[in-house]
Amino acid sequence: MKYYYEATHHIPYEDEDYIFLCSSDREVQKGDYIVVHLKDGIGFAIAQIAKKVSEIDALTKRIKPVEVIQLADKAKAYEQKLDDLIKINSLRLDMDEMAKEVKAIENFRKLAAQNEKFRELFQAYEHLIKNDDYTASAG
C-alpha cells in the first residue's frame, strides 16, 4: 500500500518553500522529516510532511509523486536539542540578571550598615520596592 503526502523543503536564500507531492510505503505523520531526491538541481534533501493527501487526489494529478527514501527520524531530536539550548541560554540570562540584582541588594545592605545616609536611601528604596510588589500582586 502507498501513502501520499504533501511535503515542503526549505531552499536556503529563497522566500518560499518548495512544495511537492510524495509517496511512501509506510505511513508517516504531519511534521515528520523525510529524505527525498528532488529534481531541479536540488538532489537529495530533507523535507517535512505538511499533510496527508488522499490516493485519488494524488493519482489524478499530472505530476509524479517523489518517492520517500527514508524517514529522517533524527532531525526531530536535533530540532528539540536546538530548542532546549535556546531555552537554557534564555534561563541563564535571566538567572545572571537576577544574580546581579541580588548581589547589588546585598552590597546595599552592607553599605547601609556602615553609613547612616546610605541607610536612609536604602530604607526608602526597600519601602518603594515593597509597595511595588504589593501593587503588582494586587493588580
N, CA and C atoms as an extended XYZ file, in Angstrom:
417
Properties=species:S:1:pos:R:3:atomname:S:1:resname:S:1:resid:I:1 pbc="F F F"
N         0.845       -1.182        0.000 N   MET     1
C         0.000        0.000        0.000 CA  MET     1
C         0.886        1.239        0.000 C   MET     1
N         0.478        2.234       -0.738 N   LYS     2
C         1.199        3.503       -0.805 CA  LYS     2
C         0.420        4.565       -0.036 C   LYS     2
N         1.168        5.448        0.576 N   TYR     3
C         0.601        6.597        1.272 CA  TYR     3
C         1.108        7.840        0.557 C   TYR     3
N         0.268        8.855        0.458 N   TYR     4
C         0.614       10.065       -0.296 CA  TYR     4
C         0.543       11.285        0.616 C   TYR     4
N         1.494       12.194        0.397 N   TYR     5
C         1.620       13.370        1.254 CA  TYR     5
C         2.038       14.584        0.452 C   TYR     5
N         1.719       15.738        0.994 N   GLU     6
C         2.297       16.983        0.504 CA  GLU     6
C         3.426       17.294        1.474 C   GLU     6
N         4.582       17.629        0.923 N   ALA     7
C         5.743       17.917        1.764 CA  ALA     7
C         6.384       19.231        1.327 C   ALA     7
N         7.193       19.797        2.212 N   THR     8
C         7.890       21.047        1.898 CA  THR     8
C         9.377       20.896        2.180 C   THR     8
N        10.146       21.541        1.330 N   HIS     9
C        11.596       21.589        1.514 CA  HIS     9
C        11.994       23.052        1.487 C   HIS     9
N        12.733       23.484        2.504 N   HIS    10
C        13.188       24.875        2.554 CA  HIS    10
C        14.474       25.014        1.760 C   HIS    10
N        14.444       25.860        0.773 N   ILE    11
C        15.635       26.131       -0.038 CA  ILE    11
C        16.303       27.376        0.527 C   ILE    11
N        17.570       27.260        0.950 N   PRO    12
C        18.263       28.422        1.515 CA  PRO    12
C        18.236       29.626        0.560 C   PRO    12
N        18.083       30.799        1.121 N   TYR    13
C        18.065       32.069        0.411 CA  TYR    13
C        16.845       32.244       -0.488 C   TYR    13
N        15.822       31.443       -0.310 N   GLU    14
C        14.571       31.579       -1.043 CA  GLU    14
C        13.484       32.001       -0.056 C   GLU    14
N        12.538       32.798       -0.522 N   ASP    15
C        11.456       33.254        0.344 CA  ASP    15
C        10.407       32.175        0.581 C   ASP    15
N        10.155       31.363       -0.435 N   GLU    16
C         9.115       30.351       -0.316 CA  GLU    16
C         9.706       28.954       -0.313 C   GLU    16
N         9.023       28.038        0.382 N   ASP    17
C         9.442       26.642        0.412 CA  ASP    17
C         9.059       25.948       -0.892 C   ASP    17
N         9.778       24.905       -1.222 N   TYR    18
C         9.477       24.062       -2.376 CA  TYR    18
C         8.450       23.041       -1.908 C   TYR    18
N         7.251       23.079       -2.487 N   ILE    19
C         6.157       22.186       -2.085 CA  ILE    19
C         6.012       21.109       -3.153 C   ILE    19
N         5.887       19.853       -2.736 N   PHE    20
C         5.781       18.765       -3.694 CA  PHE    20
C         4.941       17.627       -3.134 C   PHE    20
N         4.527       16.748       -4.037 N   LEU    21
C         3.767       15.562       -3.693 CA  LEU    21
C         4.745       14.403       -3.541 C   LEU    21
N         4.550       13.581       -2.512 N   CYS    22
C         5.441       12.440       -2.321 CA  CYS    22
C         4.640       11.210       -1.920 C   CYS    22
N         5.289       10.058       -2.087 N   SER    23
C         4.642        8.799       -1.714 CA  SER    23
C         5.595        7.985       -0.856 C   SER    23
N         5.001        7.156        0.004 N   SER    24
C         5.798        6.343        0.921 CA  SER    24
C         5.148        4.974        1.084 C   SER    24
N         5.989        3.976        1.309 N   ASP    25
C         5.477        2.632        1.574 CA  ASP    25
C         4.977        2.488        3.004 C   ASP    25
N         5.379        3.400        3.849 N   ARG    26
C         4.931        3.353        5.240 CA  ARG    26
C         4.275        4.675        5.608 C   ARG    26
N         3.405        4.615        6.571 N   GLU    27
C         2.657        5.797        6.988 CA  GLU    27
C         3.558        6.696        7.848 C   GLU    27
N         3.501        7.991        7.589 N   VAL    28
C         4.232        8.980        8.386 CA  VAL    28
C         3.231       10.033        8.858 C   VAL    28
N         3.656       10.877        9.754 N   GLN    29
C         2.774       11.873       10.357 CA  GLN    29
C         3.147       13.282        9.901 C   GLN    29
N         2.184       14.175       10.010 N   LYS    30
C         2.439       15.582        9.728 CA  LYS    30
C         3.575       16.063       10.637 C   LYS    30
N         4.537       16.772       10.069 N   GLY    31
C         5.674       17.271       10.842 CA  GLY    31
C         6.883       16.361       10.808 C   GLY    31
N         6.709       15.106       10.363 N   ASP    32
C         7.856       14.187       10.261 CA  ASP    32
C         8.804       14.667        9.167 C   ASP    32
N        10.079       14.411        9.372 N   TYR    33
C        11.095       14.740        8.369 CA  TYR    33
C        11.376       13.501        7.530 C   TYR    33
N        11.579       13.737        6.240 N   ILE    34
C        11.843       12.645        5.309 CA  ILE    34
C        13.039       12.988        4.430 C   ILE    34
N        13.662       11.937        3.888 N   VAL    35
C        14.739       12.121        2.912 CA  VAL    35
C        14.155       11.790        1.550 C   VAL    35
N        14.356       12.698        0.607 N   VAL    36
C        13.858       12.515       -0.758 CA  VAL    36
C        14.923       12.965       -1.748 C   VAL    36
N        14.739       12.594       -3.008 N   HIS    37
C        15.602       13.097       -4.075 CA  HIS    37
C        14.743       13.982       -4.955 C   HIS    37
N        15.042       15.273       -4.937 N   LEU    38
C        14.243       16.243       -5.684 CA  LEU    38
C        14.914       16.603       -6.992 C   LEU    38
N        14.104       16.915       -7.971 N   LYS    39
C        14.643       17.340       -9.265 CA  LYS    39
C        15.018       18.808       -9.202 C   LYS    39
N        15.203       19.415      -10.331 N   ASP    40
C        15.530       20.842      -10.451 CA  ASP    40
C        16.856       21.192       -9.789 C   ASP    40
N        17.804       20.270       -9.834 N   GLY    41
C        19.134       20.562       -9.321 CA  GLY    41
C        19.268       20.562       -7.814 C   GLY    41
N        18.222       20.182       -7.096 N   ILE    42
C        18.292       20.162       -5.634 CA  ILE    42
C        18.987       18.899       -5.159 C   ILE    42
N        18.639       17.753       -5.741 N   GLY    43
C        19.243       16.483       -5.343 CA  GLY    43
C        18.638       15.951       -4.064 C   GLY    43
N        19.447       15.231       -3.286 N   PHE    44
C        18.961       14.685       -2.012 CA  PHE    44
C        18.660       15.826       -1.054 C   PHE    44
N        17.530       15.697       -0.374 N   ALA    45
C        17.108       16.778        0.519 CA  ALA    45
C        16.288       16.217        1.670 C   ALA    45
N        16.256       16.993        2.734 N   ILE    46
C        15.374       16.686        3.855 CA  ILE    46
C        14.168       17.594        3.717 C   ILE    46
N        12.991       16.991        3.801 N   ALA    47
C        11.742       17.735        3.693 CA  ALA    47
C        10.876       17.397        4.901 C   ALA    47
N         9.800       18.135        5.036 N   GLN    48
C         8.894       17.909        6.154 CA  GLN    48
C         7.482       17.669        5.622 C   GLN    48
N         6.828       16.666        6.184 N   ILE    49
C         5.469       16.333        5.780 CA  ILE    49
C         4.527       17.456        6.214 C   ILE    49
N         3.771       17.993        5.250 N   ALA    50
C         2.832       19.080        5.542 CA  ALA    50
C         1.433       18.537        5.806 C   ALA    50
N         1.011       17.571        4.975 N   LYS    51
C        -0.318       16.995        5.179 CA  LYS    51
C        -0.450       15.717        4.367 C   LYS    51
N        -1.399       14.885        4.779 N   LYS    52
C        -1.694       13.650        4.060 CA  LYS    52
C        -2.621       13.999        2.890 C   LYS    52
N        -2.433       13.299        1.778 N   VAL    53
C        -3.244       13.513        0.587 CA  VAL    53
C        -3.925       12.195        0.254 C   VAL    53
N        -5.180       12.252       -0.145 N   SER    54
C        -5.888       11.019       -0.489 CA  SER    54
C        -5.274       10.409       -1.749 C   SER    54
N        -5.395        9.114       -1.870 N   GLU    55
C        -4.835        8.399       -3.016 CA  GLU    55
C        -5.457        8.898       -4.321 C   GLU    55
N        -6.739        9.151       -4.302 N   ILE    56
C        -7.429        9.643       -5.506 CA  ILE    56
C        -6.870       10.995       -5.923 C   ILE    56
N        -6.727       11.921       -4.963 N   ASP    57
C        -6.172       13.242       -5.278 CA  ASP    57
C        -4.752       13.125       -5.809 C   ASP    57
N        -3.961       12.256       -5.203 N   ALA    58
C        -2.565       12.107       -5.621 CA  ALA    58
C        -2.449       11.529       -7.021 C   ALA    58
N        -3.244       10.513       -7.311 N   LEU    59
C        -3.120        9.826       -8.589 CA  LEU    59
C        -3.806       10.548       -9.742 C   LEU    59
N        -4.671       11.502       -9.455 N   THR    60
C        -5.324       12.251      -10.528 CA  THR    60
C        -4.570       13.525      -10.897 C   THR    60
N        -3.528       13.835      -10.193 N   LYS    61
C        -2.700       14.995      -10.546 CA  LYS    61
C        -1.790       14.598      -11.698 C   LYS    61
N        -1.340       15.565      -12.430 N   ARG    62
C        -0.494       15.292      -13.597 CA  ARG    62
C         0.992       15.306      -13.239 C   ARG    62
N         1.275       15.132      -11.983 N   ILE    63
C         2.674       15.079      -11.552 CA  ILE    63
C         2.947       13.750      -10.871 C   ILE    63
N         4.148       13.282      -11.060 N   LYS    64
C         4.544       12.016      -10.440 CA  LYS    64
C         5.036       12.293       -9.016 C   LYS    64
N         4.508       11.573       -8.038 N   PRO    65
C         4.965       11.788       -6.654 CA  PRO    65
C         6.441       11.403       -6.485 C   PRO    65
N         7.113       12.146       -5.686 N   VAL    66
C         8.507       11.862       -5.333 CA  VAL    66
C         8.495       10.740       -4.302 C   VAL    66
N         9.346        9.766       -4.481 N   GLU    67
C         9.407        8.625       -3.561 CA  GLU    67
C        10.175        9.010       -2.295 C   GLU    67
N         9.594        8.701       -1.151 N   VAL    68
C        10.287        8.916        0.126 CA  VAL    68
C        11.344        7.833        0.264 C   VAL    68
N        12.595        8.252        0.454 N   ILE    69
C        13.688        7.294        0.594 CA  ILE    69
C        13.690        6.692        1.991 C   ILE    69
N        13.584        7.557        2.975 N   GLN    70
C        13.513        7.089        4.358 CA  GLN    70
C        13.060        8.209        5.261 C   GLN    70
N        12.667        7.830        6.455 N   LEU    71
C        12.295        8.787        7.479 CA  LEU    71
C        13.572        9.352        8.086 C   LEU    71
N        13.634       10.658        8.211 N   ALA    72
C        14.794       11.314        8.835 CA  ALA    72
C        14.468       11.528       10.305 C   ALA    72
N        14.415       10.430       11.057 N   ASP    73
C        13.926       10.472       12.434 CA  ASP    73
C        14.843       11.226       13.392 C   ASP    73
N        16.092       11.381       13.086 N   LYS    74
C        16.998       12.101       13.992 CA  LYS    74
C        16.847       13.618       13.863 C   LYS    74
N        16.191       14.079       12.797 N   ALA    75
C        16.002       15.516       12.594 CA  ALA    75
C        15.140       16.124       13.692 C   ALA    75
N        14.071       15.431       14.100 N   LYS    76
C        13.211       15.948       15.173 CA  LYS    76
C        13.971       16.051       16.492 C   LYS    76
N        14.775       15.030       16.781 N   ALA    77
C        15.559       15.043       18.021 CA  ALA    77
C        16.557       16.209       18.004 C   ALA    77
N        17.149       16.442       16.851 N   TYR    78
C        18.110       17.545       16.731 CA  TYR    78
C        17.395       18.891       16.886 C   TYR    78
N        16.217       19.012       16.276 N   GLU    79
C        15.432       20.235       16.406 CA  GLU    79
C        15.063       20.479       17.871 C   GLU    79
N        14.693       19.417       18.596 N   GLN    80
C        14.368       19.535       20.017 CA  GLN    80
C        15.594       19.956       20.819 C   GLN    80
N        16.752       19.411       20.456 N   LYS    81
C        18.001       19.769       21.134 CA  LYS    81
C        18.292       21.267       20.948 C   LYS    81
N        18.080       21.777       19.740 N   LEU    82
C        18.294       23.205       19.488 CA  LEU    82
C        17.319       24.056       20.295 C   LEU    82
N        16.050       23.635       20.350 N   ASP    83
C        15.061       24.359       21.153 CA  ASP    83
C        15.455       24.375       22.631 C   ASP    83
N        15.944       23.233       23.127 N   ASP    84
C        16.378       23.147       24.527 CA  ASP    84
C        17.567       24.072       24.795 C   ASP    84
N        18.493       24.145       23.852 N   LEU    85
C        19.648       25.038       24.023 CA  LEU    85
C        19.219       26.499       24.078 C   LEU    85
N        18.241       26.860       23.267 N   ILE    86
C        17.727       28.231       23.292 CA  ILE    86
C        17.090       28.519       24.654 C   ILE    86
N        16.304       27.581       25.171 N   LYS    87
C        15.669       27.753       26.477 CA  LYS    87
C        16.710       27.845       27.585 C   LYS    87
N        17.745       26.999       27.509 N   ILE    88
C        18.814       27.010       28.514 CA  ILE    88
C        19.509       28.364       28.522 C   ILE    88
N        19.831       28.878       27.338 N   ASN    89
C        20.513       30.174       27.255 CA  ASN    89
C        19.630       31.307       27.767 C   ASN    89
N        18.338       31.232       27.481 N   SER    90
C        17.413       32.252       27.964 CA  SER    90
C        17.324       32.224       29.493 C   SER    90
N        17.203       31.013       30.052 N   LEU    91
C        17.164       30.888       31.515 CA  LEU    91
C        18.461       31.373       32.136 C   LEU    91
N        19.571       31.070       31.499 N   ARG    92
C        20.881       31.502       32.008 CA  ARG    92
C        20.964       33.032       32.062 C   ARG    92
N        20.488       33.690       31.008 N   LEU    93
C        20.500       35.150       31.006 CA  LEU    93
C        19.612       35.709       32.115 C   LEU    93
N        18.433       35.109       32.292 N   ASP    94
C        17.526       35.554       33.359 CA  ASP    94
C        18.170       35.369       34.731 C   ASP    94
N        18.821       34.215       34.945 N   MET    95
C        19.460       33.957       36.241 CA  MET    95
C        20.639       34.895       36.466 C   MET    95
N        21.413       35.194       35.416 N   ASP    96
C        22.529       36.130       35.546 CA  ASP    96
C        22.033       37.509       35.960 C   ASP    96
N        20.932       37.951       35.342 N   GLU    97
C        20.367       39.254       35.692 CA  GLU    97
C        19.876       39.262       37.139 C   GLU    97
N        19.208       38.174       37.538 N   MET    98
C        18.703       38.091       38.903 CA  MET    98
C        19.861       38.047       39.898 C   MET    98
N        20.919       37.334       39.564 N   ALA    99
C        22.088       37.248       40.450 CA  ALA    99
C        22.720       38.622       40.631 C   ALA    99
N        22.779       39.397       39.562 N   LYS   100
C        23.329       40.760       39.662 CA  LYS   100
C        22.475       41.609       40.601 C   LYS   100
N        21.166       41.453       40.500 N   GLU   101
C        20.260       42.212       41.354 CA  GLU   101
C        20.425       41.813       42.817 C   GLU   101
N        20.487       40.512       43.078 N   VAL   102
C        20.650       40.023       44.451 CA  VAL   102
C        21.986       40.505       45.021 C   VAL   102
N        23.026       40.434       44.211 N   LYS   103
C        24.353       40.889       44.659 CA  LYS   103
C        24.336       42.384       44.969 C   LYS   103
N        23.663       43.155       44.128 N   ALA   104
C        23.579       44.604       44.360 CA  ALA   104
C        22.848       44.894       45.666 C   ALA   104
N        21.751       44.197       45.922 N   ILE   105
C        20.985       44.398       47.165 CA  ILE   105
C        21.845       44.060       48.379 C   ILE   105
N        22.581       42.962       48.296 N   GLU   106
C        23.466       42.590       49.413 CA  GLU   106
C        24.526       43.656       49.652 C   GLU   106
N        25.088       44.185       48.581 N   ASN   107
C        26.065       45.267       48.730 CA  ASN   107
C        25.424       46.512       49.336 C   ASN   107
N        24.196       46.817       48.943 N   PHE   108
C        23.484       47.957       49.510 CA  PHE   108
C        23.262       47.755       51.003 C   PHE   108
N        22.905       46.531       51.417 N   ARG   109
C        22.701       46.229       52.839 CA  ARG   109
C        23.984       46.469       53.633 C   ARG   109
N        25.099       46.011       53.097 N   LYS   110
C        26.385       46.188       53.781 CA  LYS   110
C        26.728       47.665       53.912 C   LYS   110
N        26.518       48.412       52.844 N   LEU   111
C        26.803       49.850       52.891 CA  LEU   111
C        25.844       50.567       53.846 C   LEU   111
N        24.593       50.119       53.878 N   ALA   112
C        23.609       50.734       54.771 CA  ALA   112
C        23.994       50.513       56.235 C   ALA   112
N        24.618       49.376       56.513 N   ALA   113
C        25.048       49.092       57.886 CA  ALA   113
C        26.217       49.984       58.292 C   ALA   113
N        26.955       50.500       57.326 N   GLN   114
C        28.158       51.283       57.612 CA  GLN   114
C        27.933       52.787       57.534 C   GLN   114
N        26.892       53.222       56.817 N   ASN   115
C        26.714       54.651       56.571 CA  ASN   115
C        25.248       55.024       56.784 C   ASN   115
N        25.027       56.012       57.662 N   GLU   116
C        23.658       56.380       58.009 CA  GLU   116
C        22.918       57.017       56.840 C   GLU   116
N        23.569       57.849       56.068 N   LYS   117
C        22.926       58.493       54.911 CA  LYS   117
C        22.530       57.423       53.889 C   LYS   117
N        23.410       56.468       53.685 N   PHE   118
C        23.109       55.383       52.740 CA  PHE   118
C        21.962       54.524       53.272 C   PHE   118
N        21.934       54.330       54.616 N   ARG   119
C        20.869       53.547       55.238 CA  ARG   119
C        19.512       54.181       54.955 C   ARG   119
N        19.423       55.509       55.049 N   GLU   120
C        18.165       56.205       54.767 CA  GLU   120
C        17.735       55.985       53.317 C   GLU   120
N        18.688       56.103       52.411 N   LEU   121
C        18.382       55.886       50.996 CA  LEU   121
C        17.927       54.444       50.755 C   LEU   121
N        18.611       53.508       51.375 N   PHE   122
C        18.273       52.096       51.183 CA  PHE   122
C        16.901       51.777       51.773 C   PHE   122
N        16.579       52.363       52.925 N   GLN   123
C        15.257       52.138       53.511 CA  GLN   123
C        14.152       52.691       52.598 C   GLN   123
N        14.394       53.853       52.014 N   ALA   124
C        13.418       54.423       51.077 CA  ALA   124
C        13.274       53.513       49.852 C   ALA   124
N        14.377       52.989       49.403 N   TYR   125
C        14.374       52.056       48.255 CA  TYR   125
C        13.574       50.797       48.601 C   TYR   125
N        13.841       50.205       49.757 N   GLU   126
C        13.123       48.992       50.172 CA  GLU   126
C        11.629       49.259       50.322 C   GLU   126
N        11.294       50.434       50.869 N   HIS   127
C         9.889       50.787       51.037 CA  HIS   127
C         9.189       50.849       49.673 C   HIS   127
N         9.832       51.476       48.704 N   LEU   128
C         9.245       51.573       47.364 CA  LEU   128
C         9.135       50.205       46.703 C   LEU   128
N        10.136       49.369       46.908 N   ILE   129
C        10.108       48.021       46.335 CA  ILE   129
C         8.963       47.212       46.929 C   ILE   129
N         8.781       47.303       48.252 N   LYS   130
C         7.701       46.558       48.907 CA  LYS   130
C         6.342       47.045       48.418 C   LYS   130
N         6.179       48.352       48.248 N   ASN   131
C         4.918       48.897       47.729 CA  ASN   131
C         4.704       48.460       46.285 C   ASN   131
N         5.754       48.388       45.504 N   ASP   132
C         5.664       47.943       44.109 CA  ASP   132
C         5.247       46.484       44.044 C   ASP   132
N         5.810       45.648       44.940 N   ASP   133
C         5.414       44.237       44.991 CA  ASP   133
C         3.945       44.095       45.348 C   ASP   133
N         3.479       44.940       46.269 N   TYR   134
C         2.082       44.873       46.697 CA  TYR   134
C         1.155       45.231       45.544 C   TYR   134
N         1.453       46.320       44.825 N   THR   135
C         0.586       46.737       43.720 CA  THR   135
C         0.659       45.740       42.559 C   THR   135
N         1.809       45.133       42.364 N   ALA   136
C         1.921       44.164       41.271 CA  ALA   136
C         1.113       42.916       41.578 C   ALA   136
N         1.120       42.459       42.842 N   SER   137
C         0.364       41.261       43.197 CA  SER   137
C        -1.130       41.570       43.320 C   SER   137
N        -1.487       42.797       43.655 N   ALA   138
C        -2.895       43.151       43.784 CA  ALA   138
C        -3.547       43.338       42.427 C   ALA   138
N        -2.778       43.779       41.405 N   GLY   139
C        -3.357       44.063       40.088 CA  GLY   139
C        -3.334       42.905       39.249 C   GLY   139
